[in-house]
Amino acid sequence: MTNYPPKLAELVEDFAGITDRNERVEALIEIADRFDTVRVPSEIATKPYAETNHVQYCESDAYVWALDNPDGTIKFYFDVLNPQGLSAMAIAVVLDETLSGAPLEQVAKIDTELVFKLFGKEISMGKGQGLMGLIAMVRGAALDRLKS
Amino acid sequence: MSDISSRGYANPDVLVSTEWLANNLNTAGIRIVESNEDPLLYPSGHVPGAVQIDWTNDLNHPLRRDYLDKAGFEALMSKNGITNDTTVVFYGDKNNWWATYAFWVFQLFGHTNAKLVDGGRQKWTQENRPVTRDVPSYPATSYTAPERDDATIRAFRDEVLVHVKAGLPLVDVRSPQEYSGELLHMPNYPQEGVLRGGHIPGAQSVPWARAANPDDATFKSAADLRAIYEGEKGLSADDTIVAYCRIGERSSHTWFVLTYLLGYKNVRNYDGSWTEWGNSVGVPIEK
């Protein structure tokens, strides 16, 4: 957790303190409700989106875009085509709010275990893997830039 | 989609329309139950008055790979204000995939007073019908369940082996790629957890979602369903059939279709499914 960017470390710590499942769910829904703030604007991408932005394993049809900031960091945008893909929306908001603008070295180290730190261990295998796919896309964008 | 009564189902009364549900939100003696894969959906907004029954936390045994027992089912019913006489109306996400799974578990305990909302959550929300985040609370009931019946609609591995040796029909409801052994899980899901790919010998491939209309998640008409299961695959209502998928959830949907919509009398769901069969030593597999 110490390797997480400060905003993400704070969020993970907050979730670690949640022991009640309903409270956890409510917190995630509140986050998902902010999805419009991270949705990809039309000047960056319009449907049908390119397959290269499509998240593997995510049945909610999630997409990720990584745009370079002038300071070398990344601004992330997302779309989730399934209107009932609330879990994907929630993780997308978390990733943008905590990783956009963060140092690439830190973004490149984000582990997919983050899904369980936020959603708990009860999340179904299929759903969990889809959310991990979102994280993997974000992490991959940072890794690509560090390699080049 | 046409009226449920005009679709030629063997048991049309097992389905209710979204309109019927809207008109019966406050009808006494009814308990509306939502059952989803995504744990965020129900709390984010559900049919007013509906309770949630979660397939992981409510229907499964907390330790063993099995379903809850008699005492657990009675406690679940009591907690949700369901009596032995309550009509339980199920709905859920993904073509009612998880709702039929819950429906099937309820039948293990003989709660036959059960219905399914045609089109489920997808159709309800497409029609912009009301949803709420208010979680209802109902007075606890006293519910008496029989011991779980694992013989009538549930099949275990050794029984499936006997079934295979007898040359009786099976329906593999997974994706064509899982059936062929190319994939070990649904497309777009992780490929893990099973050591061998393929299908149980003799099984016919009928992906479960073929029974639903993709536009609104309603069920296809009986004629369209017969064209699939009987016309294409040669099954008949008199057959003794085992349906399976990966862990028994998708196949509960097919079990529902064959049993209630087409009126087949001897359909069992093999919930061990491919995660058990594909990991078992020495069982026969076809590709």
Interface residues (C-beta under 8 A of the other chain):
Chain A: R21 N22 V25 E26 L28 I29 A32 Q56 Y57 C58 E59 P83 Q84 G85 L86 S87 A90 F119 E122 I123 S124 M125 G126 K127 Q129 G130
Chain B: E37 D38 P39 L40 L41 P43 S44 T56 N57 D93 R121 Q122 T125 H185 M186 N188 Y189 P190 G193
